[in-house]
Amino acid sequence: MAAGKYDIYIEQGATFELNITVDSSVDFNDYTARGQIKSSAQDSTPLVSFTFTVVTATQIKVSLTPNQTSGIKTQGKNYQDFALFYYDIELEKTADSSVLRLLNGSVKLSPEVTK
């Protein structure tokens, strides 16, 4: 299964949540989810890592707290009224450690004004 492409929009300083539902062939209870935002795909250090909550056997919630979104620095990444970053979300199967990339795409971050 190829990864889905989905660009996300995050408001700096606000809670971010995204519910992801997949077909019934993937049971999130059999996997560990992981995902990061980076300035570029080649960077070795992530800007932030997502938190995951299993909602149902085929749905997870991906989230970031206001503190996490505030901590993403936009300096040097500004394009008009947003900053551009990259992310992906992967699932690692508990039984055999195989990895399935679920989603990837760009992150548009709207800079926080009120602090």
N, C-alpha and C positions, 0 to 999 in steps of 0.2 A: 504494500500500500504506500503510495507516494504521499509525502507531507502536503497538507493543505496550505495555501498561501492566504494569509489574512493580516492585513495591516491594522494596527491598533492605535488608538488615540488616548493619551494619558494626560490628565491635568496635574501639573506639579503641585504638591501640597494637599491633594485630595486622595480619597480612597479609590483604588482601581479594582474592579471585579469583572471577570469574564467567565461565563458559563460555557463549557465545551461539551457537546454531546456527540458521541460517535456511534457507528452501527453496532449491532448486538454482538459482533464477533470479537470485540475488545471489552474485557471486563476489567475495570480499573482496580478492582480488588486483587488482581493478579499482577499488578505493575506498581512500580514506584515512579512518580512523575518528577521531572526536573525541568527547569527553564531559567534562562538568564537574559538580561538586556546588556548589550555591549555597544561601545562607540562604533566598532566595526567587527565583522565576523572573525577577523584575524587576531583581535586583542586577546591576550591571555587572562586578563583580569576583568571580571564582570562589574558593571556599574551597580547592579542589584540582581538578586535572585527572587523568583516568584515563590509564593506559598500556595500549596494545593490542598483542597479539601474535597474528599469524595462525597458527592451528592447522592448519586445512585450508582448502580453497577456499571452504567454506561455514560455517566455525566460527572465532570469535575468542575470545581470553581477555582479559577486562577486569580490570585489577589496580591495587592501591594498595599501597605498601610500609608497613611499620610506622611509619616516620617520617612518611609522609604522613597516615596515619590519626590519629597522635598530634597532628599539627598542626591538626586540625579543632577549633576552639574551640567549646565547648558553652554558654558563658555566655549567659544570656538565652534559650536555646532548649530548656530542660529541661522535659520532660513526664513526670512520675513517674520512671521509671528509664531513659529514653532521651531523646535530643535529635532533633528533626525537621528535616530538610533536603530539598532537591529536586535531581533530576539528570535529564539526558537523554544519549542516545548517538546521534550522527548519523554518516552515511556520506556522504562527498563523492566523487562519481564523477570519476576522473582525467581522462577524455576530455572531459567537457563542464561540469564543476564543478556539476552538479546535486546537490542535497542530499536525502537520504532519512533521515528520523528513524526510527531503529530501535526504541529503547525510551525510556520516560520513567516517572517515578514519584517516590515519596518515598523518603528515606533515613532509617532509624532508626539512630542512632548510640548504642551502649552506651558510656557513659563509662568510661575506664580508671581503675582504682583503684591497681594496683601499677605503680610507675614506677621 
